[in-house]
Amino acid sequence: MFLAAITVISALKRQFLAEGLFMVTLKDLREKIENLENEKANLLEEVKKLRKEAEEKAVALEIEVAELREEAETLKKMIDDF
């Protein structure tokens, strides 16, 4: 978190210098950090949800593939019997 705060401070300083503003207020830094922490939390939650959905889809596909293999094997045996 300390490294993240330093990164945010550096980014804000560059932004303010580019805009001709030289003073970064503590309030601005707090707001920026809070916004980034909120965004991080939201993204972590979204990734968790998407990972669960992907795992569920993988299981469903594994089942479908197993069923198709079984059907293919049954059809091969049926053809060989004729």
N, C-alpha and C positions, 0 to 999 in steps of 0.2 A: 504494500500500500504506500510505503514511503517513496519507493521508486516511481510509482504511478503519480504521486503528488508532484514530484520533481519534474516528471515529464509534462504534466499539465501546466505547471508553472512556466517551464521553458517554452511551451507552445503558446501560452498566453502572452509571454513577453515578446516573442517574435511577432505575434499578431498585433499587439499594441504598438510595437516599434514601427511596423510596416504602416500602421494607420496614423502614426504621429502621436500616439498616446504613450506616455512613458511610465505612467503609474498604474499598477495593478492593485486594485483594492482587495483587501482581505475578504470582503463580502463577495466580490466577483469570483475569487478563487473557491470559496466555499460553495457557491452556487454551481460552478463548473464541476467541481468534484462530486457534489451531490447528484447532479444530473448524470454524470458518467457512471456513478455507482448504481443509480436506478436503471440506466440503460443496460449495464452489465447484468444486473439481476434479471431483467426482462429477457435478455438474450439467453442467459443460462436456462431459464425456465422454458423458453421456446426450443432450445436444443434438446432438453430433456424430453419434451413432448414429441419432437420429431424423431428422436432416437427410438422411443417406444413404438411409434407408428411404423418405423422402418423394420424393427425387430418383428412386429406382428405380421407385416407383409412378407418378410422372409420366411417365417414359419408357414404361412398360408401357401406360399409358392413351393416350399419343400413338400408339403402334403400333396399339392396338385401334381408336382413332378413324379412323386412316388406312385400316385394313382395312374398317371399316364404310362409310366414304365410297366406297371402291372397289366394295364390294358394292352400295351404293345406285345408283351410276352404272351398273353392269352391269345391274341390274334395270330401270333407266329405259330403257336402250338396248334391252333385251329386249322391254319393253312397247311401245316405239315401233315395233319391227320387226313387231309383230303387227297 
